[in-house]
Amino acid sequence: MAISPNDDFTAGQVLTATECNQFPRGVMAFAASTTNYTLTTSTAITTDMTVTWTAVANRYYRISYYEPLVETSTVSASYTALSIRPTNAAGTLTQQGILTTVAAVKNTGSLNVSVIYSSTAGSKTFVGCAITTSTTGTPLLSRSVFNPSYMLVEDIGPF
């Protein structure tokens, strides 16, 4: 992937529109949730994890999905997976993170999944999804006011 970095600036230099357009544009979309989500054995959009923004052609976007506390099943060799997908839960898998259960004990941990994305200009929607291979022991995504889950889209610059 080619990257189009900005110039070095010196005192007295005139800043141009082209140079300004080389800068990252920051946060483009954000969604957060403090509501717990009980996992199922089907890929589903987790509570409030949908982001929509207007993309500009020839730019990179970082899409991040974070869950502060993922609690797995109590069944050995089961797993819980988080994913980022375009449009809906049936969308093509863009990126995935997995937390596994090694022994018959509930494992917990945070998961952060991110992807660098570029596309044509226009409205884009991505969703945060989750699935577990077993619902024994009630696996869930545990969230709170102090530990919310979130999806974040950041413009990180042109290519």
N, C-alpha and C positions, 0 to 999 in steps of 0.2 A: 504494500500500500504506500503510495506516495504521500508525503506530508508537505504541506505548504506553510512553513514557519514564517513568522513575522520578521521584520528587519530589526537591526540594532538602531537605537535612536541616539542622536547627539543634540546638545543644547542648541537652540535656534533653528533646528530643522522644522520644515513644514510637514505636519501630519496629513496624509492623504486619505481619501475615502477607501481606496484599495487597502491601505495598511490597516485601517479601522476594521475592515471586513475580515482581516486575518485573525482578529482576536476571537477567543471563545465567547459565546453569548450567554453562557451560564444555564441556570435552571429553565427548562422549557415546560416541564409538567411535573406534578408531585401529587401523590395520593398516600394517605396514611390511615391506619386502623388501630383501634384499641380493643376491638371485639375479638374474643377467642374464636377459633375456627376448628371444628371437629373434622378430622381427616376421614376420607372415604377411599374405597378401592377403585374409584373412577377419577380420571383427571378432571378437576373442576377449578374454576376461578375462585380464589379465596376472597373473603369479605373485603370489599373496598379496594381491591388491587387492580384497578384499571386506570391507565393514563392515555390521554389523547393530546396531540399537539400538531402544529403545522410545520412540517419539515421543509427545509430549503435544500435544493439539489446541491450536490458536491460538498456536503458537510458531514462530519462525523458526529454521532450522538452516542453517549454512554447511557445505557439503560441499566439500572440497578434495582434489584428486588431483595429486601432484607426482612428476615423473620428473627425476632430476638430470642425466642425459645421454641424449638421444635422438639416435641416429645414423641418418641417412636412407639411402636407396638412392643409388647412383651414377648413376641414370638421370635425365636432364633432365626437368623438369616433373612429377616424381613427388612424392609427399608422404607424410608419416606423421602420423596423427591420433590423439590421445588423447581419450577420452570418458568421461563419467560417465553411467551408466545404472541404472535401477531393476531389481532382481532378477537379471538375467542379461545376457549379451551381445546377446540379441535384444530386450532392453527398449527402450522409447522413448528416443531420444537426449535427454538432459537438458542437457548442455553439452559443448563440444568445443574443442580447441586443435589447431592444425596447424603443422607445420614442413615447409617445401617445399625441393625441390632445384632450384635455378635453372640451374646448369651441371652438366655430367657429373662432378660431384665430390661426395663424401660430405659433407653438412652435419651439424654437431652443435650441440646447444644444450639447455638445460633447458626443460621445459614445465610450467606450473602451470595447472590447470583448476579453476575453482570455480563453485559455483552456490548461490543462496539458495533454500531449499526450505521449504515449510510443507504440512501435510497433516492428515488425521484422526489420532486417537490410535491407537497400536498398533505392532507390530513392523515395522520398515522395513529393507530390505536394498538397498544400492547397490554397484555394482562399477565398477572402473576398467578400461577396455578400450583396445585399440590395434589399429590397422590400418595397412598401408602399401600403396601402389599398385604397388610393384615390390620384389622381393626380390634384385635384382641388387646385389652389393656387400655382402650380408648385413647389412641394417639391424637394429639392435637397441636395446633399452633397457639401457643399461649402468649397473649398480648396484654398490655395495660397502659394506663395513661403515662407512666414513667418508662415503659418499654413498648412503644408502638412498632408495628410493622410498617414498611413503606416501599413505594416504588418511586423512582426518581429518574427523570430524563434530563441529561445535561448536554448542551451543545459544546463540543470540545474543540471545534475549529474546522477549517476547510481542508480538502485534500487536493 
